[in-house]
Amino acid sequence: MSDIKYEVAKSADLARLVELLGILFESEAEFSPDSAKQRTALQALLSDPAKGKIFVARDGREVVAMASLLYTISTAEGGKAALFEDLVVAPDHRKRGIGEALLKHVVAAARAEGILRITLLTDMQNERA
């Protein structure tokens, strides 16, 4: 796992991000993959960092995992908060600690940005999450 790099996604990653969301939504009971919808949402995030950020794990040039951090306001904390969702690791890269490391990277980046609260969103049937 030492070659894995964690960073904010780039516009050039869009096709791979759509693919990863397809993998994620195939396994969730509440959602179905719809590449057009996923592409629209991802483009909105990639083009406006004020809405949120998409973080990726790269193995060389290949994006092998992603996670989304969507910004909002916490009335409890009185400031910027975020929704953490869409954590997915490509099936052939699982069981290597990449998901856990990406989660830690996203949380550290949120803290550095001054985010006061993070809410984790996951499908109720997703026991692993």
BELZIHU-V138843 format. One record per residue. N is the residue number from 1. RES is the residue in one small letter. PHI is phi in whole degrees, -180 to 180 (none if undefined). BURIAL is b if it has 24 or more other C-alpha atoms within 12 Angstrom, else e. Layout:
n=<N N>
res=<RES RES>
phi=<PHI PHI>
burial=<BURIAL BURIAL>
This chain:
n=<1 2 3 4 5 6 7 8 9 10 11 12 13 14 15 16 17 18 19 20 21 22 23 24 25 26 27 28 29 30 31 32 33 34 35 36 37 38 39 40 41 42 43 44 45 46 47 48 49 50 51 52 53 54 55 56 57 58 59 60 61 62 63 64 65 66 67 68 69 70 71 72 73 74 75 76 77 78 79 80 81 82 83 84 85 86 87 88 89 90 91 92 93 94 95 96 97 98 99 100 101 102 103 104 105 106 107 108 109 110 111 112 113 114 115 116 117 118 119 120 121 122 123 124 125 126 127 128 129>
res=<m s d i k y e v a k s a d l a r l v e l l g i l f e s e a e f s p d s a k q r t a l q a l l s d p a k g k i f v a r d g r e v v a m a s l l y t i s t a e g g k a a l f e d l v v a p d h r k r g i g e a l l k h v v a a a r a e g i l r i t l l t d m q n e r a>
phi=<none -68 -86 -79 -118 -111 -162 -77 -65 -115 -56 -65 -85 -52 -59 -69 -64 -60 -61 -65 -64 -60 -62 -63 -72 -65 -97 -104 -73 -84 -131 -125 -63 -146 -58 -66 -66 -64 -61 -61 -67 -64 -62 -62 -71 -66 -90 -140 -60 -71 -84 158 -138 -112 -106 -132 -112 -115 -108 70 -93 -83 -78 -111 -160 -149 -153 -111 -125 -108 -87 -153 -121 -98 -71 -68 -97 72 -172 -63 -135 -146 -104 -102 -151 62 -78 -146 -115 -54 -52 -80 -120 -77 68 -121 85 -68 -61 -63 -66 -66 -56 -63 -63 -63 -63 -63 -64 -64 -61 -63 -83 87 -71 -89 -152 -123 -109 -88 -109 -149 -66 -60 -86 -86 -63 -61 -66>
burial=<e e e b b b b b b b e e b b e b b b b b b b b b b e b e e e e e e e b e e b b e b b b e b b e e e e e b b b b b b b e e e b b b b b b b b b b e e e e e e e e b b b b b b b b b b b e e e e e e e b b b b b b e b b b e b b e e e e b b b b e e e b e e e e e e e>
